């Protein structure tokens, strides 16, 4: 494998890793609220979270470009006051991936939180545990299989993200050219098929690994709960 | 002293409960859906009543007027759920010690000796289970661990929500024995929710009768049981009364025991308790018949002399006759025809013949 190809794979992993790590706490909070609370506008909130799952990715990418581009209302603010730039940077690719993977992550986490009997949490409180401690010692460990599954699904989704990324941060080798974008580029170059196939195999292996890991962790958690 | 005076709307259900008790073991008794569990949920802090007050000794858990609401983790009220509700991701020992984080920071209440885990493990027979997961335990074992877990939180009050409901007969008897042990061993007041009269008679000192979200009556078990008309009209409840007696003597030849109480003597099949010990007996109304003259030539051992204090019976074929015998009360269920034939009226002296007596094994542990 060439140096360029390895660079593409490492960049993809970096983008995916950060997108999952940064979005996971938000996904967990959203999942908890959706699983446990009822409030006005919950249906709308749920729909907004699910939008990336049903919208064409290019729409998300374009919206990000408009809002977070250097001249965009949010982008110019972040640039001016915080010095943060997403447009045409690898961080922008991570952001696009995070948004595209968010609904998958929330769904898995929400399901596992919904299966926890709230009376278990109350039982812990009658044993003197504060709400924070109940969260850390009861809710979080019991939701862990779902949290891990959600994170791995989002990771796999991130490794495959194409439309939103290329629209928002373009296809810059070494900065925003992730695995799918590199494959696309090779297919556009005469004689690039061999390299495209090679990267395709890498993509398949990475995705399968993430899915297998999620399945394995699930089974392990299942086994632990019933043994 | 537990004081409850609350009103709460739960969907379409209205709860309005007022009672107080200092009994070592208080039972909330009523049908399913009568509001018993809602009451202990309010005591534990799972829900917040709309109005009223809940206090235990000098701790105020809830006072709507003073705007006091103590969160559950500060009430120190142990709660044993119907299905145990052990933490499935923790081993038995980790479940038992879950509260140690909290108890390490709070002093033991009321200058009592702290409850030690070795004692609890021994008393509840948990030694062999410590490293198992809750999923690998039987129903009875789960309940025992749940009781131990609640005890080790050093509670000032222990709530048991039908801990026997999900168990079969044998397991029930086993857990009953454990509850008796912990009542006698650790001086923690217990509130026991039940819809089984047998459990109440066996365990409780006082009872609160709950029906449709309201308290019908509250008081000592013997008192309440002598008023079958208070029991929710439901056929499932066999009317009867409870009498506190002492063991007088044993007759080894015939395998009989004589029990005495203020109104006379009862002869029953052999009881294990030693002479002088207290035994509670329950006599069902259908096992008592009446005579206006002292019966002769009868196989029935137990003939007690008393006075009719009331006759209850509205229209049906049978009526319940309440008879004062010493300080105790008996109820006889007879046909209304017999009442007219014998011309039974209030204040009349009668002889009550008791065909069968069910004994409460509680014995010397009585309050």
Contacts between the chains, C-beta under 8 A, distances in Angstrom:
chain1	res1	chain2	res2	distance
A	117	B	85	7.1
A	119	B	81	6.6
A	119	B	85	5.8
A	120	B	85	6.0
A	120	B	87	6.4
A	120	B	88	8.0
A	122	B	44	7.9
A	122	B	46	5.4
A	122	B	72	6.7
A	122	B	79	7.9
A	123	B	79	6.7
A	123	B	81	6.6
A	123	B	85	5.0
A	123	B	87	7.7
A	124	B	87	7.3
A	124	B	98	6.9
A	125	B	45	7.5
A	125	B	71	7.2
A	125	B	72	4.2
A	125	B	73	4.7
A	126	B	44	5.6
A	126	B	45	7.5
A	126	B	72	5.2
A	126	B	73	7.4
A	126	B	75	7.5
A	126	B	77	6.2
A	126	B	78	6.6
A	126	B	79	4.4
A	126	B	150	7.4
A	126	B	153	7.3
A	127	B	73	7.8
A	127	B	98	5.3
A	127	B	99	4.1
A	127	B	102	6.6
A	127	B	149	6.8
A	127	B	150	7.4
A	127	B	153	4.6
A	128	B	73	5.1
A	128	B	76	7.3
A	128	B	99	5.1
A	128	B	101	7.4
A	128	B	102	2.6
A	128	B	103	6.5
A	128	B	106	7.1
A	128	B	153	5.6
A	129	B	73	5.8
A	129	B	98	7.5
A	129	B	99	7.8
A	129	B	101	7.1
A	129	B	102	6.2
A	130	B	73	5.7
A	133	B	101	7.0
A	137	B	98	7.7
A	138	B	87	6.3
A	141	B	89	5.1
A	142	B	88	7.2
A	142	B	89	5.8
A	224	B	89	7.2
A	224	B	133	7.7
A	225	B	88	5.5
A	225	B	89	6.7
A	225	B	133	7.9
A	225	B	135	6.5
A	226	B	135	5.0
A	227	B	133	5.9
A	227	B	135	6.5
A	227	B	136	6.7
